[in-house]
Amino acid sequence: MPTDDVVRISTKGRKKFAIGDEDDPRKLPVFQVDVVVAFYKWVDIDNQFRNEDRIIPDEASGAYNEACVNFVKGLMDVSTADISTAEASDFVARLREQYDACADFFVPKLRGEQDSPSTSEGPALQFMEEAS
């Protein structure tokens, strides 16, 4: 029997990912991550390689790519998986998309803050005063 006292928490931030096609001979497992937690872990790794201009220097690109592959393998919990740099980079791009799609749900509103017009039920009515 449902009650109004229950606050339901969905699994909105948990997403499943698969690397490779269904007929991929590597048989890599489907894995699930909390996109918010995983994305912030990636940001921490990414920041270690960027300079003050937010650029990855050429001499760090190999280590950066290796860190990206190891990050994905760690999320998959398969350290021996054969994952290419392109697949790992594509995963990070899809992770970012999923994070962006749900990020607003995880940012608390300030007291008294209104929803944006895109989430409200329609445009607000505006009244003009008549000149007397």
N, CA, C and O atoms as a DFTB+ gen file, in Angstrom:
528 C
 N C O
     1  1       0.849      -1.173       0.000
     2  2       0.000       0.000       0.000
     3  2       0.899       1.241       0.000
     4  3       1.596       1.488       0.984
     5  1       0.895       2.026      -1.083
     6  2       1.759       3.215      -1.149
     7  2       1.296       4.311      -0.204
     8  3       0.101       4.492       0.031
     9  1       2.255       5.025       0.325
    10  2       1.936       6.158       1.180
    11  2       2.648       7.387       0.650
    12  3       3.618       7.278      -0.099
    13  1       2.161       8.562       1.043
    14  2       2.785       9.811       0.631
    15  2       4.035      10.109       1.454
    16  3       4.758      11.059       1.152
    17  1       4.299       9.313       2.490
    18  2       5.456       9.532       3.345
    19  2       6.736       8.907       2.788
    20  3       7.801       9.040       3.390
    21  1       6.638       8.231       1.648
    22  2       7.785       7.518       1.098
    23  2       8.430       8.367       0.003
    24  3       7.762       8.780      -0.945
    25  1       9.712       8.619       0.136
    26  2      10.461       9.307      -0.905
    27  2      11.182       8.225      -1.705
    28  3      12.063       7.536      -1.190
    29  1      10.800       8.092      -2.944
    30  2      11.384       7.057      -3.800
    31  2      12.673       7.579      -4.431
    32  3      12.709       8.689      -4.961
    33  1      13.703       6.789      -4.371
    34  2      14.983       7.111      -4.980
    35  2      15.183       6.141      -6.136
    36  3      15.206       4.927      -5.939
    37  1      15.327       6.674      -7.327
    38  2      15.484       5.799      -8.494
    39  2      16.948       5.445      -8.716
    40  3      17.836       5.928      -8.013
    41  1      17.173       4.619      -9.678
    42  2      18.534       4.234     -10.049
    43  2      18.993       5.053     -11.248
    44  3      19.794       4.584     -12.057
    45  1      18.489       6.262     -11.360
    46  2      18.763       7.147     -12.485
    47  2      20.251       7.283     -12.791
    48  3      20.627       7.355     -13.961
    49  1      21.088       7.319     -11.793
    50  2      22.513       7.534     -12.011
    51  2      23.313       6.280     -12.311
    52  3      24.517       6.357     -12.559
    53  1      22.657       5.119     -12.292
    54  2      23.365       3.878     -12.586
    55  2      23.087       3.496     -14.034
    56  3      21.934       3.391     -14.452
    57  1      24.162       3.288     -14.793
    58  2      24.018       2.936     -16.211
    59  2      24.894       1.739     -16.533
    60  3      25.968       1.558     -15.960
    61  1      24.411       0.924     -17.466
    62  2      25.169      -0.225     -17.936
    63  2      25.880       0.147     -19.231
    64  3      25.343       0.876     -20.065
    65  1      27.089      -0.361     -19.383
    66  2      27.901      -0.122     -20.566
    67  2      28.415      -1.459     -21.082
    68  3      28.586      -2.413     -20.324
    69  1      28.652      -1.505     -22.369
    70  2      29.250      -2.683     -22.986
    71  2      30.266      -2.202     -24.010
    72  3      29.980      -1.302     -24.800
    73  1      31.431      -2.789     -23.998
    74  2      32.466      -2.461     -24.975
    75  2      32.547      -3.617     -25.955
    76  3      32.705      -4.770     -25.555
    77  1      32.438      -3.309     -27.225
    78  2      32.470      -4.325     -28.265
    79  2      31.065      -4.727     -28.683
    80  3      30.086      -4.462     -27.985
    81  1      30.994      -5.368     -29.832
    82  2      29.720      -5.856     -30.352
    83  2      29.334      -7.152     -29.663
    84  3      30.140      -7.765     -28.963
    85  1      28.078      -7.564     -29.873
    86  2      27.600      -8.804     -29.258
    87  2      28.414     -10.011     -29.703
    88  3      28.581     -10.964     -28.942
    89  1      28.921      -9.973     -30.938
    90  2      29.696     -11.105     -31.439
    91  2      31.204     -10.896     -31.287
    92  3      31.993     -11.592     -31.927
    93  1      31.609      -9.942     -30.443
    94  2      33.021      -9.659     -30.195
    95  2      33.664     -10.882     -29.552
    96  3      33.187     -11.353     -28.519
    97  1      34.743     -11.407     -30.145
    98  2      35.370     -12.613     -29.590
    99  2      35.995     -12.400     -28.212
   100  3      36.292     -13.370     -27.514
   101  1      36.197     -11.145     -27.815
   102  2      36.795     -10.894     -26.495
   103  2      35.833     -11.221     -25.368
   104  3      36.261     -11.485     -24.244
   105  1      34.549     -11.207     -25.651
   106  2      33.508     -11.505     -24.651
   107  2      33.653     -10.630     -23.405
   108  3      33.651     -11.124     -22.278
   109  1      33.776      -9.332     -23.632
   110  2      33.897      -8.404     -22.511
   111  2      32.551      -8.292     -21.803
   112  3      31.508      -8.247     -22.456
   113  1      32.567      -8.248     -20.488
   114  2      31.306      -8.217     -19.741
   115  2      30.616      -6.851     -19.809
   116  3      31.263      -5.813     -19.942
   117  1      29.296      -6.885     -19.716
   118  2      28.532      -5.658     -19.514
   119  2      28.813      -5.243     -18.081
   120  3      28.839      -6.083     -17.181
   121  1      29.021      -3.957     -17.865
   122  2      29.302      -3.498     -16.507
   123  2      28.458      -2.274     -16.206
   124  3      28.091      -1.513     -17.101
   125  1      28.160      -2.103     -14.938
   126  2      27.310      -1.000     -14.487
   127  2      28.117      -0.071     -13.600
   128  3      28.909      -0.511     -12.766
   129  1      27.902       1.230     -13.798
   130  2      28.591       2.212     -12.966
   131  2      27.612       3.271     -12.492
   132  3      26.575       3.511     -13.110
   133  1      27.963       3.885     -11.398
   134  2      27.289       5.094     -10.952
   135  2      27.966       6.210     -11.735
   136  3      29.129       6.523     -11.480
   137  1      27.256       6.818     -12.686
   138  2      27.899       7.758     -13.604
   139  2      28.463       8.983     -12.900
   140  3      29.466       9.535     -13.353
   141  1      27.860       9.417     -11.823
   142  2      28.362      10.591     -11.113
   143  2      29.696      10.258     -10.444
   144  3      30.664      11.006     -10.578
   145  1      29.744       9.149      -9.733
   146  2      30.971       8.738      -9.054
   147  2      32.067       8.458     -10.079
   148  3      33.193       8.931      -9.923
   149  1      31.751       7.697     -11.118
   150  2      32.751       7.347     -12.131
   151  2      33.264       8.592     -12.849
   152  3      34.462       8.713     -13.107
   153  1      32.367       9.512     -13.170
   154  2      32.803      10.714     -13.880
   155  2      33.754      11.541     -13.020
   156  3      34.767      12.030     -13.519
   157  1      33.441      11.701     -11.744
   158  2      34.334      12.469     -10.866
   159  2      35.686      11.778     -10.688
   160  3      36.713      12.446     -10.563
   161  1      35.689      10.441     -10.676
   162  2      36.966       9.720     -10.621
   163  2      37.774      10.018     -11.879
   164  3      38.985      10.226     -11.813
   165  1      37.090      10.038     -13.033
   166  2      37.800      10.334     -14.271
   167  2      38.344      11.766     -14.259
   168  3      39.475      11.999     -14.686
   169  1      37.559      12.709     -13.782
   170  2      38.003      14.105     -13.724
   171  2      39.272      14.215     -12.883
   172  3      40.194      14.946     -13.246
   173  1      39.325      13.494     -11.764
   174  2      40.528      13.510     -10.922
   175  2      41.745      12.981     -11.687
   176  3      42.836      13.544     -11.595
   177  1      41.550      11.908     -12.434
   178  2      42.648      11.343     -13.233
   179  2      43.046      12.322     -14.331
   180  3      44.230      12.608     -14.514
   181  1      42.078      12.826     -15.045
   182  2      42.314      13.755     -16.154
   183  2      43.090      14.990     -15.694
   184  3      44.011      15.442     -16.375
   185  1      42.717      15.519     -14.556
   186  2      43.383      16.727     -14.030
   187  2      44.865      16.515     -13.740
   188  3      45.646      17.464     -13.801
   189  1      45.256      15.303     -13.430
   190  2      46.656      15.011     -13.138
   191  2      47.559      15.211     -14.359
   192  3      48.763      15.423     -14.214
   193  1      46.986      15.145     -15.543
   194  2      47.775      15.229     -16.771
   195  2      47.728      16.603     -17.436
   196  3      48.542      16.887     -18.315
   197  1      46.811      17.439     -17.040
   198  2      46.649      18.732     -17.699
   199  2      47.543      19.792     -17.067
   200  3      47.759      19.807     -15.855
   201  1      48.056      20.675     -17.914
   202  2      48.879      21.775     -17.407
   203  2      47.982      22.952     -17.020
   204  3      46.757      22.833     -17.034
   205  1      48.596      24.092     -16.674
   206  2      47.824      25.260     -16.227
   207  2      46.893      25.812     -17.310
   208  3      45.932      26.517     -17.001
   209  1      47.178      25.490     -18.584
   210  2      46.307      25.909     -19.690
   211  2      45.246      24.861     -20.010
   212  3      44.528      24.981     -21.003
   213  1      45.150      23.838     -19.169
   214  2      44.187      22.741     -19.325
   215  2      44.454      21.891     -20.557
   216  3      43.538      21.288     -21.116
   217  1      45.722      21.848     -20.979
   218  2      46.135      21.064     -22.142
   219  2      46.979      19.895     -21.654
   220  3      47.721      20.015     -20.679
   221  1      46.860      18.765     -22.340
   222  2      47.705      17.612     -22.034
   223  2      48.958      17.741     -22.900
   224  3      48.871      17.660     -24.126
   225  1      50.113      17.938     -22.280
   226  2      51.353      18.073     -23.057
   227  2      51.641      16.795     -23.866
   228  3      51.281      15.692     -23.453
   229  1      52.290      16.965     -25.013
   230  2      52.608      15.828     -25.879
   231  2      53.347      14.729     -25.130
   232  3      53.080      13.544     -25.334
   233  1      54.278      15.122     -24.262
   234  2      55.077      14.114     -23.558
   235  2      54.259      13.306     -22.549
   236  3      54.715      12.263     -22.079
   237  1      53.062      13.776     -22.216
   238  2      52.209      13.059     -21.265
   239  2      51.103      12.257     -21.956
   240  3      50.358      11.537     -21.291
   241  1      50.989      12.372     -23.268
   242  2      49.854      11.751     -23.967
   243  2      49.858      10.222     -23.858
   244  3      48.794       9.618     -23.726
   245  1      51.018       9.594     -23.909
   246  2      51.063       8.136     -23.775
   247  2      50.581       7.677     -22.408
   248  3      49.787       6.742     -22.304
   249  1      51.057       8.330     -21.371
   250  2      50.639       7.988     -20.005
   251  2      49.159       8.302     -19.799
   252  3      48.455       7.581     -19.092
   253  1      48.699       9.377     -20.419
   254  2      47.284       9.745     -20.326
   255  2      46.411       8.650     -20.945
   256  3      45.422       8.226     -20.347
   257  1      46.781       8.200     -22.140
   258  2      46.016       7.142     -22.807
   259  2      46.022       5.859     -21.986
   260  3      45.001       5.179     -21.879
   261  1      47.163       5.535     -21.414
   262  2      47.262       4.347     -20.568
   263  2      46.375       4.488     -19.323
   264  3      45.727       3.527     -18.907
   265  1      46.352       5.670     -18.742
   266  2      45.500       5.915     -17.576
   267  2      44.024       5.771     -17.943
   268  3      43.225       5.265     -17.155
   269  1      43.676       6.217     -19.131
   270  2      42.290       6.102     -19.595
   271  2      41.887       4.632     -19.725
   272  3      40.826       4.230     -19.247
   273  1      42.733       3.838     -20.367
   274  2      42.464       2.403     -20.522
   275  2      42.383       1.731     -19.156
   276  3      41.473       0.936     -18.920
   277  1      43.306       2.031     -18.261
   278  2      43.300       1.418     -16.926
   279  2      42.082       1.839     -16.115
   280  3      41.560       1.051     -15.326
   281  1      41.629       3.067     -16.302
   282  2      40.412       3.546     -15.630
   283  2      39.218       2.686     -16.038
   284  3      38.447       2.239     -15.189
   285  1      39.073       2.459     -17.334
   286  2      37.946       1.655     -17.821
   287  2      38.070       0.211     -17.347
   288  3      37.085      -0.384     -16.911
   289  1      39.252      -0.348     -17.428
   290  2      39.452      -1.717     -16.941
   291  2      39.105      -1.823     -15.458
   292  3      38.536      -2.823     -15.021
   293  1      39.444      -0.806     -14.698
   294  2      39.115      -0.804     -13.277
   295  2      37.615      -0.778     -13.031
   296  3      37.114      -1.450     -12.129
   297  1      36.902      -0.004     -13.833
   298  2      35.445       0.036     -13.692
   299  2      34.819      -1.293     -14.084
   300  3      33.821      -1.723     -13.506
   301  1      35.425      -1.934     -15.075
   302  2      34.925      -3.235     -15.528
   303  2      35.321      -4.348     -14.566
   304  3      34.748      -5.437     -14.602
   305  1      36.293      -4.079     -13.711
   306  2      36.842      -5.066     -12.786
   307  2      37.450      -6.245     -13.550
   308  3      37.346      -7.402     -13.144
   309  1      38.098      -5.898     -14.690
   310  2      38.754      -6.901     -15.520
   311  2      40.103      -6.326     -15.928
   312  3      40.206      -5.658     -16.957
   313  1      41.125      -6.577     -15.140
   314  2      42.430      -5.966     -15.391
   315  2      43.116      -6.514     -16.634
   316  3      44.005      -5.863     -17.183
   317  1      42.722      -7.695     -17.084
   318  2      43.382      -8.303     -18.239
   319  2      42.622      -8.083     -19.543
   320  3      43.026      -8.610     -20.580
   321  1      41.549      -7.330     -19.516
   322  2      40.748      -7.119     -20.731
   323  2      41.566      -6.409     -21.799
   324  3      42.422      -5.577     -21.498
   325  1      41.287      -6.750     -23.047
   326  2      41.955      -6.137     -24.195
   327  2      41.080      -4.974     -24.669
   328  3      40.140      -5.161     -25.442
   329  1      41.406      -3.780     -24.193
   330  2      40.627      -2.590     -24.539
   331  2      41.559      -1.601     -25.214
   332  3      42.654      -1.321     -24.724
   333  1      41.112      -1.078     -26.340
   334  2      41.942      -0.110     -27.065
   335  2      41.785       1.278     -26.463
   336  3      40.840       1.553     -25.724
   337  1      42.722       2.136     -26.793
   338  2      42.637       3.532     -26.352
   339  2      41.389       4.187     -26.922
   340  3      40.729       4.969     -26.237
   341  1      41.061       3.873     -28.170
   342  2      39.861       4.448     -28.788
   343  2      38.600       4.023     -28.040
   344  3      37.706       4.840     -27.819
   345  1      38.523       2.747     -27.647
   346  2      37.355       2.273     -26.898
   347  2      37.276       2.953     -25.534
   348  3      36.200       3.362     -25.097
   349  1      38.414       3.070     -24.871
   350  2      38.433       3.724     -23.554
   351  2      38.030       5.187     -23.680
   352  3      37.254       5.689     -22.867
   353  1      38.551       5.873     -24.692
   354  2      38.202       7.285     -24.902
   355  2      36.726       7.439     -25.243
   356  3      36.075       8.383     -24.796
   357  1      36.201       6.511     -26.036
   358  2      34.777       6.546     -26.379
   359  2      33.931       6.317     -25.129
   360  3      32.896       6.959     -24.953
   361  1      34.369       5.404     -24.263
   362  2      33.655       5.187     -23.007
   363  2      33.602       6.481     -22.196
   364  3      32.542       6.848     -21.689
   365  1      34.726       7.170     -22.070
   366  2      34.763       8.415     -21.293
   367  2      33.807       9.444     -21.901
   368  3      33.133      10.171     -21.171
   369  1      33.747       9.507     -23.224
   370  2      32.819      10.436     -23.889
   371  2      31.371      10.064     -23.582
   372  3      30.560      10.944     -23.296
   373  1      31.031       8.768     -23.637
   374  2      29.658       8.325     -23.316
   375  2      29.355       8.541     -21.840
   376  3      28.231       8.887     -21.477
   377  1      30.368       8.336     -20.982
   378  2      30.195       8.579     -19.550
   379  2      29.843      10.041     -19.315
   380  3      28.953      10.351     -18.524
   381  1      30.539      10.935     -20.000
   382  2      30.267      12.371     -19.874
   383  2      28.844      12.688     -20.308
   384  3      28.154      13.468     -19.652
   385  1      28.403      12.090     -21.404
   386  2      27.026      12.312     -21.872
   387  2      26.016      11.864     -20.825
   388  3      25.040      12.566     -20.558
   389  1      26.249      10.700     -20.234
   390  2      25.333      10.190     -19.210
   391  2      25.365      11.059     -17.961
   392  3      24.328      11.301     -17.344
   393  1      26.543      11.524     -17.591
   394  2      26.669      12.428     -16.445
   395  2      25.885      13.710     -16.718
   396  3      25.110      14.156     -15.872
   397  1      26.083      14.299     -17.893
   398  2      25.385      15.539     -18.242
   399  2      23.871      15.352     -18.230
   400  3      23.135      16.256     -17.836
   401  1      23.407      14.183     -18.659
   402  2      21.974      13.916     -18.720
   403  2      21.330      13.850     -17.340
   404  3      20.148      14.160     -17.195
   405  1      22.090      13.451     -16.333
   406  2      21.482      13.304     -15.010
   407  2      22.042      14.264     -13.963
   408  3      21.588      14.247     -12.819
   409  1      23.006      15.092     -14.320
   410  2      23.671      15.946     -13.334
   411  2      22.709      16.887     -12.617
   412  3      22.855      17.104     -11.414
   413  1      21.742      17.446     -13.314
   414  2      20.810      18.381     -12.683
   415  2      19.989      17.731     -11.576
   416  3      19.536      18.415     -10.659
   417  1      19.795      16.427     -11.652
   418  2      19.031      15.734     -10.619
   419  2      19.800      15.645      -9.312
   420  3      19.207      15.411      -8.258
   421  1      21.129      15.831      -9.369
   422  2      21.959      15.656      -8.197
   423  2      22.451      16.967      -7.606
   424  3      23.293      16.972      -6.708
   425  1      21.927      18.076      -8.108
   426  2      22.303      19.387      -7.590
   427  2      21.109      19.916      -6.798
   428  3      20.064      20.209      -7.380
   429  1      21.252      20.039      -5.488
   430  2      20.119      20.524      -4.689
   431  2      19.768      21.962      -5.052
   432  3      20.643      22.784      -5.325
   433  1      18.486      22.244      -5.048
   434  2      18.032      23.608      -5.300
   435  2      18.189      24.430      -4.018
   436  3      18.053      23.908      -2.911
   437  1      18.472      25.702      -4.184
   438  2      18.512      26.600      -3.052
   439  2      17.097      26.862      -2.578
   440  3      16.156      26.824      -3.371
   441  1      16.944      27.124      -1.316
   442  2      15.631      27.406      -0.764
   443  2      15.019      28.583      -1.517
   444  3      15.649      29.631      -1.667
   445  1      13.802      28.403      -1.983
   446  2      13.106      29.471      -2.687
   447  2      13.437      29.556      -4.166
   448  3      12.837      30.362      -4.878
   449  1      14.371      28.753      -4.650
   450  2      14.753      28.785      -6.066
   451  2      13.644      28.153      -6.907
   452  3      13.100      27.111      -6.541
   453  1      13.317      28.777      -8.018
   454  2      12.280      28.283      -8.908
   455  2      12.871      27.336      -9.944
   456  3      14.051      27.427     -10.283
   457  1      12.037      26.424     -10.444
   458  2      12.468      25.585     -11.553
   459  2      12.682      26.452     -12.778
   460  3      12.082      27.518     -12.913
   461  1      13.538      25.986     -13.662
   462  2      13.747      26.720     -14.906
   463  2      12.507      26.583     -15.777
   464  3      11.734      25.642     -15.596
   465  1      12.298      27.504     -16.721
   466  2      11.115      27.424     -17.585
   467  2      11.016      26.102     -18.330
   468  3       9.907      25.655     -18.623
   469  1      12.130      25.467     -18.645
   470  2      12.083      24.213     -19.386
   471  2      11.494      23.074     -18.563
   472  3      11.024      22.089     -19.133
   473  1      11.508      23.187     -17.230
   474  2      10.955      22.119     -16.403
   475  2       9.617      22.498     -15.794
   476  3       8.983      21.670     -15.140
   477  1       9.179      23.724     -15.995
   478  2       7.890      24.134     -15.446
   479  2       6.783      23.736     -16.421
   480  3       7.051      23.192     -17.492
   481  1       5.552      24.011     -16.041
   482  2       4.436      23.578     -16.855
   483  2       4.108      24.532     -17.986
   484  3       3.098      24.338     -18.663
   485  1       4.884      25.511     -18.208
   486  2       4.630      26.426     -19.323
   487  2       5.186      27.786     -19.034
   488  3       5.711      28.035     -17.948
   489  1       5.075      28.675     -20.002
   490  2       5.621      30.018     -19.817
   491  2       4.841      30.779     -18.751
   492  3       3.633      30.600     -18.590
   493  1       5.555      31.621     -18.036
   494  2       4.913      32.442     -17.006
   495  2       4.140      33.575     -17.680
   496  3       4.556      34.107     -18.709
   497  1       3.025      33.924     -17.087
   498  2       2.251      35.041     -17.608
   499  2       2.894      36.353     -17.149
   500  3       3.323      36.486     -16.003
   501  1       2.947      37.296     -18.053
   502  2       3.502      38.604     -17.717
   503  2       2.433      39.648     -17.979
   504  3       1.816      39.664     -19.044
   505  1       2.216      40.517     -17.007
   506  2       1.208      41.546     -17.142
   507  2       1.874      42.907     -17.258
   508  3       2.870      43.185     -16.590
   509  1       1.325      43.733     -18.097
   510  2       1.835      45.085     -18.258
   511  2       0.860      46.047     -17.604
   512  3      -0.353      45.846     -17.660
   513  1       1.390      47.094     -16.984
   514  2       0.525      48.100     -16.408
   515  2       0.049      49.028     -17.519
   516  3       0.800      49.378     -18.430
   517  1      -1.194      49.407     -17.419
   518  2      -1.725      50.348     -18.413
   519  2      -1.253      51.744     -18.059
   520  3      -1.180      52.114     -16.887
   521  1      -0.937      52.508     -19.082
   522  2      -0.553      53.912     -18.849
   523  2      -1.785      54.709     -18.468
   524  3      -2.846      54.518     -19.064
   525  1      -1.675      55.595     -17.495
   526  2      -2.839      56.370     -17.089
   527  2      -2.831      57.749     -17.670
   528  3      -3.749      58.529     -17.420
